[in-house]
Amino acid sequence: MKTKISTLLLLPFFALLMVTSCQEEVVDITPPADSEALSATSPLTASMSSVSKMDGSKDNIIDNASCLSIELPVTVVVKGLEIIIDSEEDYKVIEAIFKEFDDDNDSLEFIFPITIITAEHDDIVINNAAELKEFVDECRGENEDDDDIECIDFKYPISFSVYDVNFQVVDVITVENDKQLYRFLKRVKNSDFLASLNFPVTMVLADGTEIVVNNNQELENTIDDAKDACDEDDDNDYGDDDFTKERLDEYLQICPWVVHEFKRNNQDNTVGYKEYALNFKEDGVVRMRARNGDILTGTWSTRVTKRGALLKLEFDTLADFTLEWVVYDIEYGKIKLYETGGNRIIMKKNCDVVIDITKERIEDYLKECLWRVARLQVEGTTNSEKDYIGTPLKFFENNLVKIRLNGEFVSGEYEIGVTNSGFFLQIFLVDRPNLKLEWSITFLEPGLIKLENENNKMVLKKHCADDDINYIDDVLITWEWEVALYKEGDEDKTENYFMYTIDFLDDGWVKVTDPNNGIIDGNWLAYRNDGLYLGMHYGIEPPFEALNHRWKIAKITQEEAGTKARVELKDLNANGEIERILILEKKE
């Protein structure tokens, strides 16, 4: 019997488990302190309401009003052309028509009736231009301060506990979108009931960054810090191609930009240029890193004309990029460039990309933590990485590399080399022919290395333990376990694992004892990858070969009075649907 683990205070982890657990599970909710209850007049209630208001700036090119939007589809007439706008992408068609001529009046007419959506999420039918003008006139002018907060959003769903006057829970309300949140808060402000937000809650900034908050004060501070941290784009144009030259130059130089789409002369060259990275320097020099590590140097400059903002790129040895591009659209963390004749580039900001790679930098990077084989494609076959579940690599000084197998590190060698085509990584490990290859380093950023050669591809992801991982490790190591449930779809196969004992050891070895005291050896690793996972590999021994998988951790609980320690694992398909369920419980 193992020693019982000491109590660990890891609230963020338990919060994560609450978010990822099934909706039908019962959640115990403690009545909040007065400071956590939402007040009708509190600044937090007002801020949350402002965040949940409808942002009407996306369609300003057709309605010239940031406090309302036109419900789609809608039919408009532009320069004699009748156009049906089905989606936000069609706003670009309107912009292209407006920009076709520089000295005419950019206006359009609606085919009425239309429906507008107000900042308060109300739908109102408008029958003529005069009615529409009344609502537009009530909006504030271009780029004037308004009440809505657009630089931060809630990540839905979120939930509220509703209380009676004695602070007894009478209901739990789930909110799925801004409209529902705004109307819920409106009832709070009308003092219809008492409510508190159930934490943790994830907030999403304009650039996609997510922030987890755990109480009212953190939420209020987070909203306050973010509310003026972006351009709300409350002007009457589509996108941000109305940047000044100074703002555009500053934006380009913030971080490296990675190519995600590329078309030249109507030829789609995305495959050839995807993940090329550009770094714009303040002296007009742009350095480009190709996938093979080559660094190309060119020049860049910008200017603003009646066509909009233009970005000129010039490379001596890269004609495809050498062009003066129109800055077609700027979103948070994304730039779209185009030029007539079928030319288009989409780049995304990535501050973690390393442009100037050196052999020493790669070596230092590899030594930071363990590395797990996240993806391996050998000779066209997929899912070869399954053989490396729970077997991370560790790179040391003096070209020493080790792979952890059944709790022991098996030693080998590695080498970082340089060729005319870039940097390569060569690994020498006994009985691991799939790794014993020369791999070109095609992409390098914190936490991720992409490698490939003529017929093979591999992705290594960095594994550094954090508090949540340490907690999972401690729970698993503390007890011996048994399979309490194993289901494949609707088929219950739990009986196949009757009388087996699973023992997770702290060196990454998992030992299974069968009813006849036979031993099955395996490997395990708890890690983070857009969530928490437990990778297990038991070789080809039945029935445990069916459990060789990277399982998503849905819930993990420590032993409490009257409750067994328990680990709930799920296997999800590409659509996020549950295909298999595995539940481990502490063995008595």
Buried (B, 14 or more C-beta within 10 A) or exposed (E): EEEEBEEEEBEBBBBBBBBBBEEEEEEEEEBBEEEBBBBBEBEBBBBBBBBBBBBBBBBBBBBBBBBBBBBBEBEBEBBEEEBEBEEEEBBBBBBEBBBEEEEEEBEBEBEBEBEBBBBBBEEBEBEEEEBBEEBBEEBEEBBEEBEBBBBBBBEBEBBBBBBEEEBEBEEEBEBEEBBBBBBBBBBBBEEEBBBBBBBBBBBBBBBEEEBBBEBBEBBBEBBBEBBEEBBBBBBBBBBBBBBEEEBBBEBBBEBBBBBBBBBBEEEEBBEBBBBBBBBBEEEEEBBBBBBBBBBBEBBBBBEBEEEBBBBEBBBEEBEBBBBBBBBBBBBBBBBBBBBEEEBBBBBBBBEEBBEEBEEEBBBEBBEEBBBBBBBBBBEEEEEBBBBBBBBBBBBEEEBEBBBBBBBEBBBBEBEBEEEEEBBBBBBBBEEBEBBEBBBBBBBBBEBBBBBBEEEBBBBBBBBEBEEBBBBBBBBBBBBBBBBBBBBEEEEEBBEEBEEBBBBBEEEBBBBBBBEEEEEBBBBBBBBBBEEBBBBBBBEEBEBBEBBBBBBBBBBBBBBEEEEBBBBBBBBBEEEEEBEBBBBBBBBE
